[in-house]
Amino acid sequence: MPVEGTDQEAEWRPRMLEELSARTQDESFSPIDEQDMERLSGCVKDTQEWTANRKAAQKRLRPHQDPAVRSDDIRSRQVRGDYLGFMAISL
């Protein structure tokens, strides 16, 4: 990773991980039937575990080391979660 990208990653990553964690705590999915809720709950649980694992891995690293997770990885998880939530609601 180029040095100039390291500062941005260090700034964005913690905020994005917190936003992703907060989004998985939102339980406002009332129009979803039980089967879709189970599927969505599985996605939420998976995302919570993924986020916790990445945070723990990042804490073990020194500032000069490549990050355990990049903001692009976090963004793709957010998009995936948004898509699955939208699909469950629109079914």
The 8 nearest C-alpha neighbors of each residue, nearest first, counted from 0:
[[1, 2, 4, 65, 5, 3, 66, 64],
 [2, 0, 3, 4, 5, 6, 65, 7],
 [1, 3, 5, 4, 0, 6, 63, 7],
 [2, 4, 1, 5, 6, 7, 0, 8],
 [5, 3, 7, 2, 1, 6, 8, 0],
 [4, 6, 8, 2, 7, 3, 9, 1],
 [7, 5, 9, 8, 4, 3, 10, 2],
 [8, 6, 10, 4, 9, 5, 11, 3],
 [7, 9, 5, 11, 10, 6, 12, 4],
 [8, 10, 6, 7, 12, 11, 5, 13],
 [9, 11, 7, 8, 12, 6, 13, 14],
 [12, 10, 8, 14, 9, 13, 7, 15],
 [11, 13, 15, 70, 8, 14, 9, 10],
 [14, 12, 16, 15, 11, 17, 10, 9],
 [13, 15, 17, 11, 16, 12, 18, 10],
 [14, 16, 18, 12, 17, 13, 11, 19],
 [17, 15, 19, 13, 18, 14, 12, 20],
 [16, 18, 20, 14, 15, 19, 21, 13],
 [19, 17, 15, 21, 20, 16, 22, 14],
 [18, 20, 16, 22, 17, 21, 15, 23],
 [21, 19, 17, 23, 18, 22, 16, 47],
 [22, 20, 18, 24, 19, 23, 17, 25],
 [21, 23, 19, 24, 25, 20, 18, 17],
 [22, 24, 20, 21, 43, 25, 19, 47],
 [25, 23, 21, 22, 26, 20, 43, 47],
 [26, 24, 22, 23, 27, 21, 28, 20],
 [25, 27, 28, 24, 23, 29, 22, 40],
 [26, 28, 29, 25, 30, 24, 31, 22],
 [27, 29, 26, 30, 31, 88, 36, 25],
 [28, 30, 31, 27, 26, 32, 88, 36],
 [31, 29, 28, 88, 32, 27, 87, 89],
 [32, 30, 29, 88, 36, 28, 35, 87],
 [31, 33, 35, 34, 36, 30, 29, 87],
 [32, 34, 36, 35, 37, 31, 38, 30],
 [35, 33, 37, 36, 32, 38, 31, 39],
 [36, 34, 38, 37, 87, 32, 33, 31],
 [35, 37, 33, 39, 34, 38, 40, 31],
 [38, 36, 40, 34, 35, 39, 41, 33],
 [39, 37, 35, 41, 36, 40, 42, 34],
 [38, 40, 36, 42, 41, 37, 35, 43],
 [41, 39, 43, 37, 42, 38, 36, 44],
 [42, 40, 44, 38, 39, 43, 45, 37],
 [41, 43, 39, 45, 40, 44, 46, 38],
 [42, 44, 40, 46, 41, 45, 23, 47],
 [45, 43, 47, 41, 46, 42, 40, 48],
 [44, 46, 42, 48, 43, 47, 41, 49],
 [45, 47, 49, 43, 44, 48, 50, 42],
 [46, 48, 44, 50, 49, 45, 43, 51],
 [49, 47, 51, 45, 50, 46, 52, 44],
 [48, 50, 46, 52, 47, 51, 45, 53],
 [49, 51, 47, 53, 48, 52, 46, 54],
 [52, 50, 48, 54, 53, 49, 47, 55],
 [53, 51, 55, 49, 50, 54, 48, 56],
 [52, 54, 56, 50, 55, 51, 57, 49],
 [55, 53, 57, 51, 56, 52, 50, 58],
 [56, 54, 52, 58, 57, 53, 51, 59],
 [55, 57, 53, 59, 54, 58, 67, 52],
 [56, 58, 54, 67, 60, 59, 55, 53],
 [57, 59, 55, 56, 60, 54, 61, 53],
 [60, 58, 56, 57, 55, 61, 54, 67],
 [61, 59, 57, 58, 64, 62, 56, 66],
 [60, 62, 64, 63, 59, 58, 57, 65],
 [63, 61, 64, 60, 65, 66, 9, 5],
 [62, 64, 61, 65, 60, 5, 66, 2],
 [65, 63, 61, 62, 66, 60, 67, 5],
 [64, 66, 67, 63, 0, 62, 5, 60],
 [67, 65, 68, 64, 57, 69, 60, 8],
 [66, 68, 57, 56, 53, 65, 69, 60],
 [69, 67, 66, 53, 72, 70, 57, 73],
 [70, 68, 72, 71, 66, 8, 12, 73],
 [69, 71, 73, 12, 72, 74, 8, 11],
 [70, 72, 74, 69, 73, 75, 68, 76],
 [73, 71, 75, 69, 70, 74, 68, 76],
 [74, 72, 70, 76, 71, 75, 77, 69],
 [73, 75, 71, 77, 76, 72, 70, 78],
 [74, 76, 78, 72, 77, 73, 79, 71],
 [77, 75, 79, 73, 74, 78, 80, 72],
 [78, 76, 74, 80, 75, 79, 81, 73],
 [77, 79, 81, 75, 80, 76, 82, 74],
 [78, 80, 76, 82, 77, 81, 75, 83],
 [81, 79, 77, 83, 82, 78, 84, 76],
 [80, 82, 78, 84, 79, 83, 85, 77],
 [83, 81, 85, 79, 80, 84, 86, 78],
 [84, 82, 86, 80, 85, 81, 87, 79],
 [85, 83, 81, 87, 82, 86, 80, 88],
 [84, 86, 82, 88, 83, 87, 89, 81],
 [85, 87, 83, 89, 84, 88, 82, 90],
 [88, 86, 84, 90, 85, 35, 89, 83],
 [89, 87, 85, 86, 31, 90, 84, 30],
 [88, 90, 86, 87, 85, 84, 31, 30],
 [89, 87, 88, 86, 31, 35, 85, 32]]
